[in-house]
Amino acid sequence: MPTKTIHLEQALTPLPGSTLLLALTGWMDGGNVSTGTVRQFMNDRVLQRVSDIPPGGFYIDNFPGSMELTALFRPHVKYVNGLIKSFDTHENTLFADPSANLAFFIGREPNVNWTAFADILFGVIAKLQCTRVVFVGSFGGTVPHTREPRLFGSATTEALVQTLIDHGIRPTDYEGPASFATYLLSLAPSHDVEMISISAEIPGYLQGPNPLCIEAVARRLAHLVGTPINFSSLRDTSTAWELHVTDLVAKDDELAATVRRLEEQYDNELIGIPTPDLQDAEEAEEPDTDRD
């Protein structure tokens, strides 16, 4: 059943104690894991479109340099038979599902003026009375496509970090360039909001959407936030994707050898590491009539 969206004109209806699932395209959306995971939670819901952040003043649409570089900044357009069918305007939209006390934000990481963008977003969060924000993203690493992504997490309190550990998510140890999600994490306590940031390490040798990683992250997130979702369609897509990628890898001897080496490293690392019990998440799924 597709997601239904209701466009609201009236003021925001508060959702006291709600959780906001946050997705951002850009730097931490490799494999479409950020947007793909949150959209998976938005499926099969009647959603209220409750707020938008206009793109003006937050994005660089033109940047000097080579065509390859400038293409990263320019808006995306689609023509069909000489007519414009779509033009990317960097939508930043917040949806709500009052029945589940959940909110969802799908947007693009701002290029500039992070402070103003964050102020607007936290202002909407305050009006909704959300008390927890969960961001999910990804980064390219050494995980082979035949294994689940490693998950790393950070949070605004030690108690939340321990919650991540209890769900098999490793505490982040990192120093380097920061994402906008990290900026939000640094500000959340001053807005009386708990925040969790989860980063999935995905295969660095692959490009394009990665439904296998989306499914793995969505399952862990469903267990973490206690929200049942139906994985049947995503399961079929991720299985077909894995078979297709495995077939392509088998035709490239050098890449196949690299994948075997990464598999060995991954499996050796898991020795002695306890696996979190996700049975509760499986039981929380909606009935799947397609299962054997």
RADA-V777505 format. One record per pair of residues at least 6 apart in sequence whose ideal C-beta (glycine too) atoms are under 6 Angstrom apart, sorted by the first residue. I is the first residue (numbers start at 1). J is the second residue. Records with the same first field share a line. If there is no record, write none. Layout:
I->J ; J
//
This chain:
1->44
3->42 ; 43 ; 45 ; 47
4->46
5->47 ; 49
6->48
7->49
8->48 ; 50
12->50 ; 127 ; 128
14->129
15->101 ; 128
16->129
17->131
18->101 ; 103 ; 130
19->102 ; 132 ; 225
20->103 ; 130 ; 133
21->38 ; 41 ; 104 ; 134
22->105 ; 133 ; 135
23->34 ; 35 ; 38 ; 106
24->34 ; 107 ; 109
25->35 ; 108
26->108 ; 109
27->109 ; 179
28->34 ; 137 ; 179
29->35
30->138 ; 140 ; 202
31->138 ; 202 ; 210 ; 213
32->209
33->138 ; 200 ; 213 ; 214 ; 217
34->136 ; 137
36->214
37->136 ; 214 ; 217 ; 218
38->104
40->218
41->229
42->104
45->97
47->95 ; 97
48->96
49->95
50->94 ; 96
51->94 ; 124
52->93
53->92 ; 120
55->89 ; 90
57->113
58->110 ; 113 ; 117
59->90 ; 111
60->73 ; 111
61->75
63->70 ; 73
75->88
76->88
77->87
78->85 ; 86
90->108
92->107
93->106
94->105 ; 124
95->104
96->103
103->128 ; 130
109->180
110->117
114->180 ; 183
118->184 ; 187
122->191
132->194
133->193 ; 195
134->196
135->181 ; 197
136->198 ; 217
137->199
138->200 ; 202
139->199
140->204
141->201 ; 204
142->262
143->149 ; 150 ; 201 ; 203
144->259 ; 262 ; 263
145->203 ; 245
147->266
148->216
149->200 ; 201 ; 202 ; 213 ; 216
150->201
151->169 ; 198 ; 200
152->170 ; 172 ; 199
153->164 ; 169 ; 198
154->172 ; 197
155->161 ; 196
156->188 ; 189 ; 194 ; 195
160->196
161->171
167->224 ; 276
168->276
181->197
185->195 ; 197
188->195
200->213 ; 217
202->210 ; 213
211->237 ; 238 ; 241
212->238 ; 241 ; 242
215->234 ; 238
219->281
222->229 ; 281
223->278 ; 281
228->284 ; 285 ; 286
230->286
232->288 ; 290
249->255 ; 256 ; 259
250->256
//
